[in-house]
Amino acid sequence: MKKLLLIPMLMLCLTLKAQDKIEITGEDYQNTGVEMADLMRSNGKIYVLVGIIGIVLGGILVYLIQTDRKITRLEQQYKELS
C-alpha cells in the first residue's frame, strides 16, 4: 500500500515547483535595510519580539535541563537495581 502511494507522490513532486524563479536585479543588491525590522524598531515593537523569543528559548532550555536531570536520576536507579 505504501509503495502504491509513494510512486504517484514522487511523480507529483517532480512536476510541481516550490516557487517561481524571480530575476535578481541591481536594486536587490542595493537594499541595505529590512522594511519590517525598521518599522518594528521605530515603533519599539522589536524589543517585545526579542523578549518573547528570549522567554521561549529560556523555557525550552529549562525544560531540557529538567528532563536531563530526570533521565539521569532514572539511569542511576536502574544501575542500582541491576
N, C-alpha and C positions, 0 to 999 in steps of 0.2 A: 504494500500500500504506500509506504514511504517513497519507494522508488518511482511509483507511478506519479506521485505528486512532485518529486524532485526534478524530473526531466522537463515537464512543462514550465515549472518555475524558473529553471535555468535558462530555458529558451526565452521566456518573457524578460528576464533580466538582461539578456544580451540585446534585446530590441529597444529597451527603454533607456532614456537618457536622464541622468540625475538633474542636470541643468544645461541650459543652452550656453554655448561659449559666448562670452562678451569680449569685444575687442578692447584692448588696453590702449588708452590714448596718453598723450603727454600731460593732460590735466591730472591724470591719476598719479603721476609721479610728483606733481607739484603740491598735492594735498598734504598739508602738514598737520592738520588738526582733525579730530573726530567730532562731528557736529553734536552727536548725542552726549558725549562726555563734556564738551564745552557748555552745553545747555544745562546739564545737571550740575556742573561745577558752579555756574553763575547763579543758579537757584539755591545752592547749598545742599542739594539732594545727594551729591556724590558721597558726602560723609555718612549719610544714612545708609547708602548702599554698601560702603566699605564696612560700616559697623555690623550690618546684617550678615555680610559674608564672614566677618570675623567670628560672630556668635555661632553661626552654623558650623564653621570649621572647628571652633573650640568645642562645641558639643560632640562632634564626631570624634575628636581627639580624646575627650573624657570617656566616651563610650568604649573606644578601643582599649584604653588603659584599664577600665573596669573589667572588660571581657578578658583581657590578658591575665589579670590577677585571678579571676575565677578559674580560668583554664589551668594556670599554674597550681592553684590550690587543689583542683581535681587531679592533676597529674601526680602531685605529692601523695594524695590519699590513695591513688591507685598503686603507687610504688610501695606504700606501706602495707597494703593488703596483699600484694603479690609475693 
